[in-house]
Amino acid sequence: MIRVRFFFCAFFFAVLLAACAPAHPSTPDLSQGSMKGYELYSWQQGGQWYFSVLTGTNREKTLTEIQAPEARLKGVEALAPVLKKIPAGQYVTWSIRSGLAFPPDAAISQVENICKDQGLQLSIVR
């Protein structure tokens, strides 16, 4: 009887933890917009440029979150459809820090044009 009770308590606790866990920051719901806008990051790895778009928050994202495989977008070609899902009028802040970098000016111009065409307010923090 004690084992059964322990099992049910453990199961209930596991379900409760799973339900309370925050959604992974690297998979934002872009269709609804965000009160704090979106954060755009870029870095070069193996000669290729990668990007990630995360929901804006009041906390600094870790490099692990930013570069998570499920958040990683390879090249501007992969970034463009993600930016096009964000509703017009939303803010997108593009910044870098240690471990991150801005791509060449041509790629930056492409991203700026995509944001402009989509009606996004892009802010590049250099």
ZIGI-V675692 format. One record per residue. OMEGA is omega in radians with two decimals (NA if undefined). D_CENTER is the distance of its C-alpha to the mean C-alpha in whole Angstrom. Layout:
omega=OMEGA d_center=D_CENTER
omega=OMEGA d_center=D_CENTER
This chain:
omega=3.14 d_center=47
omega=3.13 d_center=45
omega=3.14 d_center=43
omega=3.12 d_center=42
omega=3.11 d_center=41
omega=3.13 d_center=39
omega=-3.13 d_center=37
omega=3.09 d_center=36
omega=3.12 d_center=35
omega=3.12 d_center=33
omega=3.12 d_center=32
omega=3.14 d_center=31
omega=3.13 d_center=29
omega=3.12 d_center=27
omega=3.12 d_center=26
omega=3.12 d_center=26
omega=3.14 d_center=23
omega=-3.13 d_center=21
omega=-3.10 d_center=21
omega=-3.11 d_center=20
omega=3.12 d_center=17
omega=3.05 d_center=14
omega=-3.13 d_center=11
omega=-3.06 d_center=9
omega=-3.10 d_center=6
omega=3.10 d_center=4
omega=-3.08 d_center=6
omega=3.01 d_center=6
omega=-3.02 d_center=10
omega=-3.01 d_center=10
omega=-3.08 d_center=14
omega=-3.06 d_center=15
omega=-3.10 d_center=13
omega=3.12 d_center=12
omega=-3.11 d_center=14
omega=3.10 d_center=13
omega=-3.10 d_center=11
omega=3.13 d_center=7
omega=3.12 d_center=7
omega=3.13 d_center=7
omega=3.12 d_center=8
omega=3.10 d_center=11
omega=3.10 d_center=14
omega=-3.14 d_center=17
omega=3.13 d_center=18
omega=3.13 d_center=21
omega=-3.12 d_center=22
omega=3.09 d_center=19
omega=3.12 d_center=16
omega=3.13 d_center=12
omega=2.95 d_center=9
omega=3.11 d_center=5
omega=-3.12 d_center=3
omega=3.09 d_center=2
omega=3.13 d_center=6
omega=3.10 d_center=8
omega=3.09 d_center=11
omega=-3.11 d_center=14
omega=3.12 d_center=13
omega=3.13 d_center=12
omega=3.07 d_center=9
omega=3.09 d_center=11
omega=3.10 d_center=11
omega=3.10 d_center=11
omega=-3.10 d_center=8
omega=-3.05 d_center=7
omega=3.13 d_center=9
omega=-3.12 d_center=9
omega=-3.12 d_center=11
omega=3.12 d_center=9
omega=-3.01 d_center=6
omega=3.08 d_center=9
omega=-3.05 d_center=10
omega=3.09 d_center=14
omega=3.13 d_center=15
omega=3.14 d_center=15
omega=3.10 d_center=16
omega=-3.14 d_center=13
omega=-3.04 d_center=11
omega=-3.13 d_center=14
omega=3.11 d_center=14
omega=3.12 d_center=10
omega=-3.12 d_center=11
omega=3.08 d_center=14
omega=-3.11 d_center=13
omega=-3.13 d_center=12
omega=3.10 d_center=15
omega=3.11 d_center=18
omega=3.14 d_center=18
omega=3.08 d_center=14
omega=3.03 d_center=13
omega=3.14 d_center=11
omega=-3.12 d_center=11
omega=-3.13 d_center=11
omega=3.11 d_center=13
omega=3.02 d_center=14
omega=-3.11 d_center=15
omega=-3.13 d_center=17
omega=3.14 d_center=16
omega=3.14 d_center=14
omega=3.02 d_center=16
omega=3.09 d_center=16
omega=3.09 d_center=18
omega=-3.09 d_center=21
omega=-3.14 d_center=22
omega=3.12 d_center=22
omega=3.10 d_center=19
omega=3.11 d_center=18
omega=3.09 d_center=20
omega=-3.14 d_center=19
omega=3.10 d_center=16
omega=-3.14 d_center=18
omega=3.10 d_center=20
omega=-3.14 d_center=17
omega=3.13 d_center=16
omega=3.14 d_center=20
omega=-3.12 d_center=21
omega=-3.12 d_center=18
omega=3.12 d_center=19
omega=3.12 d_center=16
omega=-3.09 d_center=17
omega=3.06 d_center=15
omega=3.14 d_center=16
omega=-3.11 d_center=16
omega=-3.11 d_center=17
omega=NA d_center=19
